[in-house]
């Protein structure tokens, strides 16, 4: 067995990603697909309300909104 690099990936659903891998060994060059998916949430955030950032110590604010 040898290490493999992820070459590309795409989302199949909101919770499942399909990833293409290729073996790093030039004599092997195996290419394969894996799936990464969310099984369950431990903590799921509620509704997020955007707020202005706290002023920096210099009294200025970051402009990000």
N, C-alpha and C positions, 0 to 999 in steps of 0.2 A: 504494500500500500504506500502511496505517495500523497503529498499535499496537493491540493487543488485550489485554483483561483476562481472566484466568482467573476464571470465575464459580463453578465447582464442580468437584470431582473425586471419583473413587472408584477403589478397587483392583479390577482385573479378576482378577488372580492375585497371588501373593506378590511377583512381580517386575515387574508391569505396571500402570501407572496410566492411567486414561482421564480426560482433562481437557477440560472445555467452556470455550470462549473466546467473547468477544463483542467486535467492533470498537468502538473508542472514538469513531470518527467518527459523529456522529448522522445524517449523510446516508447512511451505509453500513449500519450495524447488522448486518453479517454475523456469523453464529454458526457455529462449527465445532468439531470434536472433534480432539484430538491424543492420541497414545499415548506414554507415557514408559516405557521398560523397561530393565532391567539386562541388558547384553550379556555381561559376564564380570566376575569379581572379580580385582582386582590382588592384594589381600591379604584373606583371609577369617579372622576371629578364630576361635580354638578355643573350647572350653568355658570359660565364665566362672564363677568361683567368687566369691560375694559375701564380702567381708571387712569388718571394722569399720574405720571411717575413722581416720586418724592423729589424735592429739590436736592441738588448736589450740595456738598459743603460750601462750594463757592457761590451758592445762591442761584446758579443757572439750572435749567432743566434740559433733559434730553428730548429732542423732538423726534418722536417715533410714531405718532398716531397719524 
